[in-house]
Amino acid sequence: MLLISNPVCGDKSGPQFLVEQVLPLISSYRKSVKVIETTHTGHAGVIAQEYLATLEPESSATIIVSGGDGTLHEIVNALCLPYIDKNGVVAPIPAVSFALIPSGTANALYSTLFPPSSHATDNPDYKLKSIRSLMDSSSSVPLSLQHTVILDGGGVMTSQIISAVVTSTSLHAAILHTAEELRGREDLPGLMRFKAAAQQNILNWYKSQIMLIDPVGGKVAQYNPNTHSFQSPAQPTSSLPGPFEYFLSTINVDRLEPHFQITPLFSKLPPTEASMDLVVVRPNRNPRVLSDTLDDRTRFVETATTVLQSAYKEGKHVEFRYQSDGSCSEEGSGEPVVEYFRCGGWEWTPEPTDELAQLLCADGAILKIGDGGKASCRLVTFTNPDIQFRVFSRRE
Ligand SMILES: Nc1ncnc2c1ncn2[C@@H]1O[C@H](COP(=O)(O)OP(=O)(O)OP(=O)(O)O)[C@@H](O)[C@H]1O
């Protein structure tokens, strides 16, 4: 068994937690683990690759990860990208089961697998749940992956990336981009730098076209807050025009922070087939937003803020309907404020003049789409469906 430890993520207390809690727990089960600390960006992926290279092909491995979503992201990219084709199909690689120690800042995947109640997420028992699940050989869940390809104006791939949690553009990508610039600011500890980054970007709109792709064997579906169910989309999804305020797709998670449930239906109405959940907010759907003036943008800040704040209230934003005065409410039968889709993938084609719309975020990593290019995101499939990634996840 291998344990990869990122010593600098979150509040940097990961290594101390390993010594005081994790290693004694593993020893108490009379098991041993090899611990390797990362020394630089990208190192977690190299460590995982080297470990798997020592195993027989098509064998299985267990990797414990002490880190945040970014550390897991580096590992799955290092393991899959060398073996993936342009359609997102991964050739056989060893099956890997992960146990997670939530040492990062947001820990989106961990807090979806183990939704925190009122007790603090820094409680040692809470942080040991995935490890205990591994030690007891109890249940694990498959880890789905998204594969995003960036194409230039001529359709040639310029870069590609895999996400295990989130792929986004628009406000979310801009927030992550700005938050990275704010990393290290001592006056903005923990999640506060994300809030500061949101304030800096809230007035921006992002000009693009999107196309949604059907799941394999299914159809794109859209959540209807009137019926509380997924149905056929309200309008054709082969071309949805912008501008956009928010565009974000998740897999494996219903939240991006312990209490920020941006795609709550992943848990409340779990998907029955391989798919991703997509949250879209388009300003022009607000009946009080008539064009794209500074006044319109300023007026829409209230809508965007209400949506984002309501994601912290158990994902209530997905139930909002527009009222005739442009306000959001769970009452009435107006147009949904948030367009919530379940799909197999999407394409995002930013207007060449809109540099901000060219940012793409994959689990916190930021990529740039060039002028005239586009991003195409699909679910990853494995040529051997028995070989896949899993995460230890028993809930108590
Ligand atoms: N020894 C190291 N020195 C500097 N950076 C490192 C080192 N090891 C890993 N990293 C980088 O640390 C970054 C942050 O890790 P990670 O995303 O897991 O934590 P986080 O941002 O605190 O949490 P989360 O993603 O859950 O919000 C990763 O992008 C990784 O490349």
PDBQT file of the ligand as one rigid body, heavy atoms in Angstrom, charges set to zero:
ROOT
HETATM    1  N1  LIG A 401       5.665  19.887  -2.044  1.00  0.00    +0.000 N 
HETATM    2  C1  LIG A 401       4.922  20.721  -2.743  1.00  0.00    +0.000 A 
HETATM    3  N2  LIG A 401       5.259  22.026  -2.846  1.00  0.00    +0.000 NA
HETATM    4  C2  LIG A 401       4.471  22.895  -3.503  1.00  0.00    +0.000 A 
HETATM    5  N3  LIG A 401       3.295  22.552  -4.104  1.00  0.00    +0.000 NA
HETATM    6  C3  LIG A 401       2.920  21.274  -4.022  1.00  0.00    +0.000 A 
HETATM    7  C4  LIG A 401       3.698  20.300  -3.348  1.00  0.00    +0.000 A 
HETATM    8  N4  LIG A 401       3.036  19.117  -3.419  1.00  0.00    +0.000 NA
HETATM    9  C5  LIG A 401       1.917  19.348  -4.129  1.00  0.00    +0.000 A 
HETATM   10  N5  LIG A 401       1.822  20.631  -4.487  1.00  0.00    +0.000 N 
HETATM   11  C6  LIG A 401       0.729  21.337  -5.169  1.00  0.00    +0.000 C 
HETATM   12  O1  LIG A 401      -0.230  21.705  -4.168  1.00  0.00    +0.000 OA
HETATM   13  C7  LIG A 401      -1.406  22.086  -4.868  1.00  0.00    +0.000 C 
HETATM   14  C8  LIG A 401      -2.595  22.123  -3.951  1.00  0.00    +0.000 C 
HETATM   15  O2  LIG A 401      -2.995  20.843  -3.610  1.00  0.00    +0.000 OA
HETATM   16  P1  LIG A 401      -4.534  20.464  -3.399  1.00  0.00    +0.000 P 
HETATM   17  O3  LIG A 401      -5.360  21.010  -4.493  1.00  0.00    +0.000 OA
HETATM   18  O4  LIG A 401      -4.606  19.019  -3.127  1.00  0.00    +0.000 OA
HETATM   19  O5  LIG A 401      -4.872  21.259  -2.072  1.00  0.00    +0.000 OA
HETATM   20  P2  LIG A 401      -5.806  22.479  -1.815  1.00  0.00    +0.000 P 
HETATM   21  O6  LIG A 401      -5.834  23.419  -2.966  1.00  0.00    +0.000 OA
HETATM   22  O7  LIG A 401      -5.432  23.009  -0.483  1.00  0.00    +0.000 OA
HETATM   23  O8  LIG A 401      -7.209  21.746  -1.628  1.00  0.00    +0.000 OA
HETATM   24  P3  LIG A 401      -8.523  21.581  -2.543  1.00  0.00    +0.000 P 
HETATM   25  O9  LIG A 401      -8.094  21.233  -3.934  1.00  0.00    +0.000 OA
HETATM   26  O10 LIG A 401      -9.311  20.488  -1.863  1.00  0.00    +0.000 OA
HETATM   27  O11 LIG A 401      -9.201  22.903  -2.444  1.00  0.00    +0.000 OA
HETATM   28  C9  LIG A 401      -1.492  21.099  -6.015  1.00  0.00    +0.000 C 
HETATM   29  O12 LIG A 401      -1.791  21.811  -7.188  1.00  0.00    +0.000 OA
HETATM   30  C10 LIG A 401      -0.075  20.489  -6.100  1.00  0.00    +0.000 C 
HETATM   31  O13 LIG A 401       0.459  20.605  -7.389  1.00  0.00    +0.000 OA
ENDROOT
TORSDOF 0
